[in-house]
């Protein structure tokens, strides 16, 4: 898969928020926006694995750090649940302007509560999925224990969460208690998938029941059996990604699929998967090219020389079909097998002009044409003649001029 791209965008309060964009090979069939758990980050193993899993399923994912967390600017002490919702809306606005509007919202733990609250403010969203989400925003306050008394008395307190220090202010506590999440869920009017582990020791399974009960149909529940709250096992995160992708597919109608503007020419780009894998873009088409495992590749697509054979075979078949249609021959289905190899020019008896005056090894393409049904000897000879008029055949035999230049960079 392509390496995640780093992006920055302005959050709701103007601070610069850090994000990563996980893309599939080829054109995404949709985009998702992912919200991480409380005091976590976009780079948490579960967030990273779920985004990668969705990318493997053809979905582009933007995962970002809320204000004051991870690599995003701002002070965590000045944030609250309301600012998280606003950050999600800002992220959706960025995606709409620069990528494509998010069709799917996904949230983990308190991030799940945030996407439930934000879904009604992002009209483009077609489906919402939560993972281990609380049904009440105030559930997060349980993590502060006796520090709540200090906040009430002093206005703020210093707490340690996950081994890291955080400052919690009174405004955070008050804001958490001011949200009626179940009411928002009931008014959301978007398909909902609730994923939750029955053995979650941080956010109990009763939260999933309350969310599911409050939601309107269509709604679904998936049990993440034996998973912990943070989905620390890679297989649990991968499973969640596959389920979300399959479930969301039914809610992504044709007009919701990201439109591909295509490219005018062929563009070949490394995917960062394996040593040789590249993504090939030709117009609206997306394919992979690679090398066999025997030479260090992943064997995930045809090799460059395979593409030469493909070009010759396809051109031959098309040329013969055009001839047959023009002559009204009623020719059966055509198949072309192409074999390529390097041979010594001096010993290639059937290479003819291609080997004359050449030393060393040359490329030899052998083309075997099959036609369904019976054809007489005269037509066989004619088909061989017409095959020799295939434009790709002529290009290979005549040779080509290849002009190379380095594109100008931004700094040039």
Secondary structure as GFF3:
##gff-version 3
##sequence-region A 1 412
A	DSSP	beta_strand	5	10	.	.	.	ID=ss1
A	DSSP	beta_strand	16	22	.	.	.	ID=ss2
A	DSSP	beta_strand	30	35	.	.	.	ID=ss3
A	DSSP	alpha_helix	45	56	.	.	.	ID=ss4
A	DSSP	beta_strand	59	64	.	.	.	ID=ss5
A	DSSP	three_ten_helix	76	78	.	.	.	ID=ss6
A	DSSP	alpha_helix	81	98	.	.	.	ID=ss7
A	DSSP	beta_strand	104	108	.	.	.	ID=ss8
A	DSSP	alpha_helix	110	118	.	.	.	ID=ss9
A	DSSP	three_ten_helix	119	121	.	.	.	ID=ss10
A	DSSP	beta_strand	127	131	.	.	.	ID=ss11
A	DSSP	three_ten_helix	137	144	.	.	.	ID=ss12
A	DSSP	alpha_helix	147	154	.	.	.	ID=ss13
A	DSSP	beta_strand	156	161	.	.	.	ID=ss14
A	DSSP	beta_strand	164	169	.	.	.	ID=ss15
A	DSSP	alpha_helix	170	176	.	.	.	ID=ss16
A	DSSP	alpha_helix	181	187	.	.	.	ID=ss17
A	DSSP	beta_strand	191	196	.	.	.	ID=ss18
A	DSSP	alpha_helix	205	214	.	.	.	ID=ss19
A	DSSP	beta_strand	219	223	.	.	.	ID=ss20
A	DSSP	alpha_helix	234	249	.	.	.	ID=ss21
A	DSSP	three_ten_helix	254	256	.	.	.	ID=ss22
A	DSSP	beta_strand	266	270	.	.	.	ID=ss23
A	DSSP	beta_strand	278	282	.	.	.	ID=ss24
A	DSSP	beta_strand	285	289	.	.	.	ID=ss25
A	DSSP	three_ten_helix	293	295	.	.	.	ID=ss26
A	DSSP	alpha_helix	304	326	.	.	.	ID=ss27
A	DSSP	beta_strand	334	344	.	.	.	ID=ss28
A	DSSP	three_ten_helix	345	347	.	.	.	ID=ss29
A	DSSP	three_ten_helix	352	354	.	.	.	ID=ss30
A	DSSP	beta_strand	361	371	.	.	.	ID=ss31
A	DSSP	alpha_helix	377	387	.	.	.	ID=ss32
A	DSSP	alpha_helix	391	398	.	.	.	ID=ss33
###
